[in-house]
Each structure stands twice: as structure tokens, then as C-alpha cells.
Amino acid sequence: MPKLNTARGPLAGRKTEPARIPAGRDLVVDFIRVLCMFAVVAVHLLMIGIRLDSAGVQVVNPIASISWFAQGSWFGQVMPLFFVVGGFASLTSWRSLQRRGGDAADYLRGRLLRLIRPTAALYAFLAIALWIAHFAGAPQDLLAAVAIGAGVQLWFLAAYLLCQLMVPVMAKLHQLAPWRTIGALLAGAIIVDALRLASHQDVIGLANLFFVWLLVQQIGFCYADGAFDQLSRWQLVAIAASCYLIMIPLTHGGPYPVDMLTALNPPMLPLVLIGLAQICLVKACYPALSWLTRQKPVQQVMFLVGTRSITIYLWHLPLIIALFGLSLMIGLPFPEPGNADWWLSRPLYYLAAFGLVLLVTKPLVRLESASTALAAGHRKPTLWLVVLATVVASTGPFAVMRVGLDLNNVLWGFGALCLALLLVRGRKTVAFERR
């Protein structure tokens, strides 16, 4: 998440300018990314229900049985929008770095460090917690469910690292042939889905980690270049409505699931339609959103969450699970998941969960915001070494995406992240003095 500039200037005291914002900065993008973070935490909180009965403690998903949930996921599934605005941020960051004389190795190294340092800390914490729980005699089925739940969010790193790895290449293709690039990615996504659905082999769909998410990222590139500025508000709404209308035959009686959470891993084509519809609706509401982001309280929340977005995303599920564990220990009542009392208790749990997340991530945010400059006496790693480090770092999250989190893959995943950090640390130079 790009960080708001809080440096105070001569206009800082005026109500119309609560903070000095760099020229060309799109605060609406910052706002949308923060809003997506709130939405992700909310949805994950709703997906965890604790049931106490004669069999003991059971972890269930209360919203999976709600009749309108699958259809509601067309609007509540925010990850496509997150990748769109991520594409905007990536392209603008890449171009800014180029203007300062940076290259692809500089870009990838910086992005990699900001992603994997807080991830390595999470892996270390999970390894210790699961190890202690295992030797403390925790029920294995409950421990397995908790471990899987604590690692659900890690799929994002596998997909996002791939997208970041491809930013310099895709930015060049976007510059040379934007529509042909989009067309090629769209054709690839359709072909992969067709082969996957015809063969009933989900493993084929892994190729759409490349085609679908890069296509959604390219939409963000188009947004950054002002492609959506050429459209009127009604045209934007019409495009969004068309995307949702196209999804009806694709999902109701078509080959795709209605529930967009089940279409997430591996990703499927309808996610592209959702991402396009969502960014069109954002652009249609742009004047109102722009006014909102100029309000000082909103900017303060954006800064608070935006400066630690990766850390919040990584840690929110383990901390929500810890919150439920603490509630069990002190004997708080747990309503039957999905009933009226359960729903009425969610706002309080949401406030408690987000408060806990902000508290715990305060010291951890240093890992995300720490400088990516090379240590004194170290030479910048080559591009291919940074690419190798990115691939190594993504193996752990990719394994979690495919088989879920357990003690084994959290241990070797932590080792892979540490190796990636060593690879991009830079080679130490040795100075020889003449005698």
C-alpha cells in the first residue's frame, strides 16, 4: 500500500488541505485499497463460527449456507478490485523509479523485501505456535482446522509476487501494444478455463494465476493511463452493468460457479469481469470519493491502515483466531453460528478484532516500512538473482494455497523466505588496500 505523505507544509493548517499530498497522487486509489482491507477482515470474520456441543469445539463457516451469499460474492469479492488498484500503484511506482534511474532489479528487490520481511515474521510465529500446540496435546483435527484457517490469506502472496515479478515486462507490453496485450491475456484465460472445465482437472487452472491476475493488473495499468477518464459516468455504469449481465449466463446454467470465492483459487475468468465492473463503479463515484478522501479524519484512517496494509493482511486471520481462543478461555458465550444472536455479536467482534490487529501490528510494521537500501559495502544483486529469490519466496505461499497450512510447510516455507532474503541482501564487496 502506498503511504500518504504526512509532511506538513504552509497549507497544512487549512481545512481544505489537511495534509500535503504529492502532485498527481490519486487518493481514491489509496482509499479503495484501505476499504478492501476492511472488507477482507470483515468477510474472514464472518467465515469463522465457533460451535460448542457434546463433540467439543467445532469451527464452521456460517455464511456458506446463506442462500444469498453466492450471489452477494459478485459484489463482496474485492480481490479483483485490489489487483486493479494494485496495478495502478505498480505502474506508477515503476515509472517513478525509472525516472530516478532505477531498473527492474531495483523495483523487484524493493517490492520483494517489503512483502517477505513481514511474511517471514508471520511464518516464524506460526511455526512456534503450531509446535507448542502440537506438543501441548491439542486435538489434531482442531489444530489442523486452526492451522488451515490461519493460512487462508497466504494464497495472495503467491499470486501477487507473480504479478510484481512481471510488472517491468507487462509495463513495456502495455506501452507498445496495450489492447493486444489485453487480448492475448484474455484469450489465454479463456483457453485455460476451457481446458480445466472440460477435463475436470483443477490443476490446469493454475495457469490462470498468470493470465487472470495479470489481465486484472493490466486493467489497473489502463486506469493509471487515464483510459477510464474518457468515459462518462453513464458509460461507466453501463460497462459495469454489462459485466454483471454477462456473468448471469456464465454462472447460472453455465460452466462457472456462482460463488466467486470458489472461483478464486485457481482464479477463473469471471473475476476479470468483476474487477472491470468494480473499477468502473469506483470511477463513476469518483467525485464523491475524491471529496471524501480530502477529509482529515478519513486521511488519518487511510494513513493508519495504509502504512501497514501488508502486515494487517498477513496477521488478521491468526489474530482473529487468537481472539476466539481467548474468548473460549475466559468462558464468553458463543451463539449458534448463523443465528440472530450470532449476527448481532459480529460488530463487537469486528471492533475487537480490528483493534487487536492494529495493536499487534504497530511494532511489526517496521518490517514492512524498513528501508530497502543496500547495506554499506554490499553490491546490488543481479536481476536474475532477484527473480530467483522471488520464485523461492513464492513456493511457501503457493504450497499453502494448494494443500493448506500445516507445521511441515510452515517450517520449510520459513526457510524459503529466509533464503530469499539472503539472495537479495546483496553481495558483500571486499576492498583491497595497497601496501
C-alpha positions as CSV (number, residue, x, y, z in Angstrom):
1,M,0.0,0.0,0.0
2,P,1.5,3.4,-1.0
3,K,1.9,5.6,2.0
4,L,0.4,9.0,2.4
5,N,2.8,11.9,2.8
6,T,2.2,13.5,6.2
7,A,4.9,16.1,6.0
8,R,3.3,19.4,7.0
9,G,3.7,22.5,4.8
10,P,2.4,26.1,4.7
11,L,-1.1,24.9,3.8
12,A,-1.3,22.2,6.4
13,G,-3.4,24.1,8.8
14,R,-6.2,24.8,6.3
15,K,-9.3,22.6,6.4
16,T,-9.2,22.1,2.7
17,E,-5.6,20.8,2.8
18,P,-5.2,18.7,6.0
19,A,-2.0,17.1,4.6
20,R,0.3,17.9,1.8
21,I,-0.2,15.3,-0.9
22,P,2.3,14.8,-3.7
23,A,1.2,16.2,-7.1
24,G,-0.5,13.5,-9.2
25,R,-1.3,11.3,-6.2
26,D,-4.7,9.5,-6.6
27,L,-6.0,9.4,-3.1
28,V,-9.1,7.5,-4.3
29,V,-6.8,4.5,-5.1
30,D,-5.4,4.7,-1.5
31,F,-8.9,4.9,-0.1
32,I,-10.1,1.9,-2.2
33,R,-7.1,-0.3,-1.1
34,V,-7.9,0.6,2.6
35,L,-11.6,-0.1,2.0
36,C,-10.7,-3.5,0.5
37,M,-8.6,-4.3,3.6
38,F,-11.6,-3.6,5.9
39,A,-13.8,-5.7,3.7
40,V,-11.3,-8.7,3.7
41,V,-11.2,-8.6,7.5
42,A,-15.0,-8.4,7.7
43,V,-15.6,-11.4,5.3
44,H,-13.0,-13.6,7.0
45,L,-14.5,-12.8,10.4
46,L,-17.9,-13.9,9.1
47,M,-16.4,-17.1,7.8
48,I,-15.3,-18.3,11.2
49,G,-18.0,-19.7,13.5
50,I,-17.4,-21.5,16.8
51,R,-19.8,-24.2,17.8
52,L,-19.8,-25.8,21.3
53,D,-21.5,-29.1,21.6
54,S,-21.0,-32.6,23.1
55,A,-18.3,-33.2,20.4
56,G,-16.3,-30.3,21.8
57,V,-15.2,-27.2,19.8
58,Q,-16.1,-27.1,16.2
59,V,-15.0,-24.5,13.6
60,V,-17.7,-23.9,10.9
61,N,-18.3,-21.4,8.1
62,P,-21.7,-19.9,8.9
63,I,-22.1,-17.8,5.7
64,A,-21.6,-20.7,3.3
65,S,-25.2,-21.9,3.9
66,I,-26.8,-18.4,3.4
67,S,-28.9,-18.5,0.3
68,W,-27.9,-15.1,-1.0
69,F,-24.2,-15.3,-0.2
70,A,-23.1,-16.8,-3.5
71,Q,-24.8,-14.0,-5.5
72,G,-23.6,-11.4,-3.0
73,S,-20.0,-12.5,-3.6
74,W,-20.3,-10.8,-7.0
75,F,-20.1,-7.5,-5.0
76,G,-18.3,-8.6,-1.9
77,Q,-15.4,-10.3,-3.6
78,V,-12.9,-7.4,-3.5
79,M,-9.7,-9.2,-4.5
80,P,-10.1,-8.3,-8.3
81,L,-10.5,-4.7,-7.3
82,F,-7.4,-5.0,-5.1
83,F,-5.4,-6.3,-8.1
84,V,-6.7,-3.5,-10.3
85,V,-5.7,-0.7,-7.9
86,G,-2.5,-2.7,-7.3
87,G,-1.8,-2.5,-11.0
88,F,-2.3,1.3,-10.9
89,A,0.2,1.6,-7.9
90,S,2.7,-0.8,-9.5
91,L,2.8,1.0,-12.8
92,T,3.1,4.5,-11.3
93,S,5.9,3.2,-8.9
94,W,7.8,1.5,-11.7
95,R,7.7,4.6,-13.9
96,S,8.7,6.8,-11.0
97,L,11.7,4.5,-10.3
98,Q,12.7,4.6,-14.0
99,R,12.7,8.4,-13.9
100,R,15.1,8.2,-11.0
101,G,17.4,5.9,-12.9
102,G,16.3,2.6,-11.3
103,D,15.9,-0.7,-13.2
104,A,13.9,-3.9,-13.0
105,A,16.3,-5.4,-10.3
106,D,15.8,-2.3,-8.1
107,Y,12.0,-2.5,-8.5
108,L,11.6,-6.2,-7.8
109,R,14.1,-6.2,-4.9
110,G,12.2,-3.3,-3.2
111,R,8.8,-5.0,-3.7
112,L,10.1,-8.4,-2.6
113,L,11.7,-7.0,0.6
114,R,8.5,-5.2,1.6
115,L,6.5,-8.3,1.1
116,I,8.6,-11.1,2.5
117,R,10.0,-9.5,5.6
118,P,6.6,-9.3,7.4
119,T,5.7,-12.7,5.9
120,A,8.8,-14.3,7.3
121,A,7.9,-12.9,10.8
122,L,4.4,-14.5,10.4
123,Y,5.8,-17.8,9.4
124,A,8.1,-17.8,12.4
125,F,5.2,-17.0,14.7
126,L,3.0,-19.7,13.2
127,A,5.8,-22.3,13.4
128,I,6.3,-21.6,17.1
129,A,2.5,-21.5,17.8
130,L,1.8,-24.8,16.0
131,W,4.8,-26.5,17.5
132,I,3.7,-25.5,21.1
133,A,0.1,-26.6,20.4
134,H,1.2,-29.9,18.9
135,F,3.3,-30.8,22.0
136,A,0.7,-29.5,24.4
137,G,-1.6,-32.2,23.1
138,A,-4.1,-30.0,21.2
139,P,-6.7,-32.2,19.4
140,Q,-5.3,-32.9,16.0
141,D,-8.4,-32.2,14.0
142,L,-9.0,-28.9,15.7
143,L,-5.3,-28.0,15.3
144,A,-5.5,-28.8,11.6
145,A,-8.6,-26.6,11.1
146,V,-7.0,-23.7,13.0
147,A,-3.7,-24.0,11.0
148,I,-5.6,-24.0,7.7
149,G,-7.7,-21.0,8.8
150,A,-4.6,-19.1,9.9
151,G,-3.0,-19.5,6.5
152,V,-6.0,-18.9,4.2
153,Q,-4.8,-15.4,3.3
154,L,-1.3,-16.6,2.1
155,W,-2.5,-17.5,-1.4
156,F,-2.4,-13.8,-2.2
157,L,1.4,-13.7,-1.8
158,A,1.9,-16.4,-4.5
159,A,-0.3,-14.5,-6.9
160,Y,0.9,-11.0,-6.0
161,L,4.6,-12.0,-6.2
162,L,4.0,-13.3,-9.7
163,C,2.3,-10.1,-10.7
164,Q,5.1,-8.0,-9.2
165,L,7.7,-10.1,-11.0
166,M,6.0,-9.4,-14.3
167,V,5.5,-5.6,-13.8
168,P,8.5,-4.4,-15.8
169,V,7.7,-6.8,-18.7
170,M,3.9,-6.1,-18.7
171,A,4.5,-2.3,-18.4
172,K,6.6,-2.5,-21.6
173,L,4.0,-4.5,-23.4
174,H,1.4,-2.1,-22.2
175,Q,3.4,0.8,-23.6
176,L,3.9,-0.9,-27.0
177,A,0.6,-2.7,-27.6
178,P,-1.9,-2.2,-24.7
179,W,-5.0,-3.7,-26.4
180,R,-3.2,-6.6,-28.0
181,T,-1.6,-7.4,-24.6
182,I,-5.1,-7.4,-23.0
183,G,-6.4,-9.6,-25.9
184,A,-3.7,-12.1,-25.5
185,L,-4.2,-12.4,-21.8
186,L,-7.9,-12.7,-22.2
187,A,-7.5,-15.5,-24.8
188,G,-5.1,-17.3,-22.5
189,A,-7.6,-17.1,-19.6
190,I,-10.4,-18.4,-21.7
191,I,-8.4,-21.3,-23.1
192,V,-7.1,-22.3,-19.6
193,D,-10.7,-22.3,-18.2
194,A,-12.0,-24.3,-21.2
195,L,-9.3,-27.0,-20.7
196,R,-9.8,-27.0,-17.0
197,L,-13.6,-27.3,-17.2
198,A,-13.6,-29.9,-20.0
199,S,-11.0,-32.1,-18.2
200,H,-12.3,-31.5,-14.6
201,Q,-8.6,-31.0,-13.7
202,D,-8.3,-28.0,-11.4
203,V,-4.5,-28.2,-11.6
204,I,-4.8,-26.8,-15.2
205,G,-6.4,-23.7,-13.7
206,L,-3.1,-22.8,-12.0
207,A,-2.0,-21.3,-15.4
208,N,-4.6,-18.6,-14.7
209,L,-2.6,-17.3,-11.8
210,F,-0.7,-15.8,-14.8
211,F,-3.4,-14.9,-17.2
212,V,-6.3,-13.8,-15.0
213,W,-4.4,-11.8,-12.4
214,L,-2.1,-10.2,-15.0
215,L,-5.2,-9.3,-17.0
216,V,-6.8,-7.7,-14.0
217,Q,-3.4,-5.9,-13.3
218,Q,-3.4,-4.6,-16.9
219,I,-6.8,-3.0,-16.2
220,G,-5.1,-1.1,-13.4
221,F,-2.4,0.0,-15.9
222,C,-5.2,1.4,-18.2
223,Y,-6.7,3.2,-15.2
224,A,-3.2,4.7,-14.5
225,D,-3.0,6.0,-18.1
226,G,-6.4,7.7,-17.9
227,A,-8.4,5.2,-20.1
228,F,-11.4,5.5,-17.8
229,D,-11.3,9.3,-17.8
230,Q,-12.5,9.3,-21.3
231,L,-15.8,7.7,-20.3
232,S,-18.9,9.4,-19.0
233,R,-20.5,8.4,-15.7
234,W,-23.3,6.6,-17.5
235,Q,-20.9,4.8,-19.8
236,L,-19.0,3.6,-16.8
237,V,-22.2,2.3,-15.1
238,A,-23.3,0.7,-18.4
239,I,-20.0,-1.2,-18.6
240,A,-20.3,-2.4,-15.0
241,A,-23.9,-3.5,-15.6
242,S,-22.8,-5.3,-18.8
243,C,-20.1,-7.2,-16.9
244,Y,-22.7,-8.4,-14.3
245,L,-25.2,-9.3,-17.1
246,I,-22.6,-11.4,-18.9
247,M,-21.9,-13.2,-15.7
248,I,-25.5,-14.4,-15.4
249,P,-25.3,-16.9,-18.3
250,L,-21.8,-17.8,-17.4
251,T,-22.7,-18.9,-13.9
252,H,-26.5,-19.7,-13.8
253,G,-26.6,-22.8,-16.0
254,G,-23.1,-22.0,-17.4
255,P,-19.8,-23.7,-16.6
256,Y,-18.7,-21.3,-13.8
257,P,-19.7,-21.3,-10.2
258,V,-22.0,-18.6,-8.9
259,D,-19.9,-18.2,-5.7
260,M,-16.9,-16.1,-6.6
261,L,-15.0,-17.3,-3.5
262,T,-14.9,-20.8,-5.1
263,A,-13.7,-19.2,-8.3
264,L,-10.7,-17.6,-6.6
265,N,-8.1,-20.4,-6.3
266,P,-7.2,-21.1,-9.0
267,P,-8.7,-17.9,-10.4
268,M,-11.3,-18.0,-13.2
269,L,-12.4,-15.6,-15.9
270,P,-15.5,-14.1,-14.1
271,L,-13.1,-12.4,-11.7
272,V,-11.9,-10.3,-14.6
273,L,-15.5,-9.1,-15.2
274,I,-15.9,-8.4,-11.5
275,G,-12.6,-6.3,-11.4
276,L,-13.7,-4.3,-14.5
277,A,-17.2,-3.7,-13.1
278,Q,-15.8,-2.6,-9.7
279,I,-13.3,-0.2,-11.1
280,C,-15.9,1.3,-13.4
281,L,-18.3,1.8,-10.4
282,V,-15.4,3.4,-8.5
283,K,-14.7,5.8,-11.4
284,A,-18.4,6.6,-11.7
285,C,-18.4,7.6,-8.0
286,Y,-15.0,9.3,-8.3
287,P,-16.2,12.9,-7.4
288,A,-17.8,11.8,-4.2
289,L,-14.9,9.5,-3.3
290,S,-12.4,12.3,-4.0
291,W,-14.3,14.7,-1.7
292,L,-14.3,12.0,1.0
293,T,-10.5,11.4,0.8
294,R,-9.9,15.1,1.3
295,Q,-11.4,15.0,4.8
296,K,-8.8,14.9,7.5
297,P,-10.3,12.1,9.6
298,V,-10.6,9.9,6.5
299,Q,-6.9,10.6,5.6
300,Q,-5.9,9.7,9.1
301,V,-7.5,6.3,8.9
302,M,-6.1,5.9,5.4
303,F,-2.6,6.6,6.7
304,L,-3.0,4.4,9.8
305,V,-4.1,1.4,7.7
306,G,-2.3,2.2,4.5
307,T,1.1,2.3,6.1
308,R,0.8,-1.3,7.4
309,S,-1.5,-2.9,4.8
310,I,0.6,-5.9,4.1
311,T,1.2,-6.5,7.9
312,I,-2.6,-6.2,8.6
313,Y,-3.5,-8.5,5.7
314,L,-1.0,-11.2,6.8
315,W,-1.8,-11.1,10.6
316,H,-5.5,-10.5,10.7
317,L,-6.6,-14.2,10.5
318,P,-4.2,-15.6,13.1
319,L,-5.2,-12.7,15.4
320,I,-8.9,-13.3,14.8
321,I,-8.4,-17.0,15.7
322,A,-6.4,-15.9,18.8
323,L,-9.3,-13.6,19.8
324,F,-11.8,-16.5,19.5
325,G,-9.4,-18.7,21.5
326,L,-9.2,-16.1,24.3
327,S,-13.0,-15.8,24.3
328,L,-13.2,-19.6,24.8
329,M,-10.6,-19.5,27.6
330,I,-12.5,-16.8,29.6
331,G,-15.8,-18.5,29.0
332,L,-17.6,-16.0,26.9
333,P,-20.9,-17.3,25.4
334,F,-20.9,-18.4,21.8
335,P,-24.2,-18.2,20.0
336,E,-25.0,-20.8,17.4
337,P,-23.2,-19.7,14.2
338,G,-25.6,-18.1,11.8
339,N,-28.5,-17.3,14.2
340,A,-29.7,-13.9,15.1
341,D,-27.6,-13.6,18.3
342,W,-24.5,-14.6,16.3
343,W,-25.1,-11.8,13.7
344,L,-25.8,-9.2,16.5
345,S,-22.4,-10.1,18.1
346,R,-20.4,-9.6,14.9
347,P,-20.0,-5.8,15.1
348,L,-18.4,-6.1,18.6
349,Y,-16.1,-8.9,17.4
350,Y,-15.2,-6.9,14.4
351,L,-14.2,-3.9,16.5
352,A,-12.3,-6.1,18.9
353,A,-10.6,-7.9,16.1
354,F,-9.5,-4.8,14.2
355,G,-8.4,-3.1,17.5
356,L,-6.2,-6.2,18.2
357,V,-4.8,-6.2,14.7
358,L,-3.8,-2.5,14.9
359,L,-2.3,-3.1,18.3
360,V,-0.2,-6.1,17.4
361,T,0.9,-4.8,14.0
362,K,2.2,-1.5,15.5
363,P,5.7,-2.9,16.2
364,L,5.6,-5.3,13.3
365,V,5.0,-2.6,10.7
366,R,8.7,-1.7,10.9
367,L,9.4,-4.8,8.9
368,E,7.1,-3.6,6.1
369,S,8.3,0.1,6.2
370,A,12.0,-0.6,6.7
371,S,14.4,0.8,4.2
372,T,15.2,-1.4,1.2
373,A,18.6,0.4,0.6
374,L,21.6,-1.9,0.4
375,A,23.7,-2.2,3.5
376,A,27.1,-0.5,3.4
377,G,29.7,-2.4,1.5
378,H,27.1,-4.6,-0.4
379,R,26.7,-4.7,-4.2
380,K,23.2,-4.8,-5.8
381,P,22.2,-8.4,-6.7
382,T,21.7,-9.1,-10.4
383,L,18.2,-9.2,-11.9
384,W,18.3,-13.0,-12.3
385,L,19.2,-13.4,-8.6
386,V,16.2,-11.2,-7.6
387,V,14.0,-13.3,-10.0
388,L,15.2,-16.5,-8.3
389,A,14.6,-15.0,-4.9
390,T,11.0,-14.1,-5.9
391,V,10.4,-17.7,-7.1
392,V,11.9,-19.1,-3.9
393,A,9.8,-16.8,-1.7
394,S,6.6,-17.7,-3.5
395,T,7.0,-21.5,-3.0
396,G,5.7,-21.5,0.6
397,P,2.5,-19.4,-0.1
398,F,1.9,-21.5,-3.2
399,A,2.0,-24.7,-1.2
400,V,-0.4,-23.3,1.3
401,M,-2.7,-22.3,-1.5
402,R,-2.8,-25.8,-2.8
403,V,-2.8,-28.0,0.3
404,G,-3.4,-25.7,3.3
405,L,-1.1,-24.7,6.1
406,D,0.4,-27.2,8.5
407,L,3.5,-27.5,10.6
408,N,5.6,-29.0,7.9
409,N,5.1,-26.5,5.2
410,V,5.3,-23.6,7.6
411,L,8.8,-24.7,8.6
412,W,10.2,-25.2,5.1
413,G,8.3,-22.1,3.9
414,F,10.0,-20.0,6.6
415,G,13.3,-21.5,5.4
416,A,12.5,-20.5,1.8
417,L,11.7,-16.9,2.8
418,C,15.0,-16.6,4.7
419,L,16.8,-17.9,1.7
420,A,15.1,-15.3,-0.5
421,L,16.1,-12.6,1.9
422,L,19.7,-13.7,1.8
423,L,19.6,-13.8,-2.1
424,V,18.5,-10.2,-2.3
425,R,20.7,-8.9,0.5
426,G,23.4,-8.2,-1.9
427,R,27.0,-9.5,-2.3
428,K,29.5,-8.0,0.1
429,T,32.3,-6.2,-1.6
430,V,35.9,-6.5,-0.4
431,A,38.2,-3.6,-0.7
432,F,41.9,-4.3,-1.0
433,E,44.3,-1.7,0.2
434,R,47.6,-1.2,-1.5
435,R,50.6,-1.6,0.8
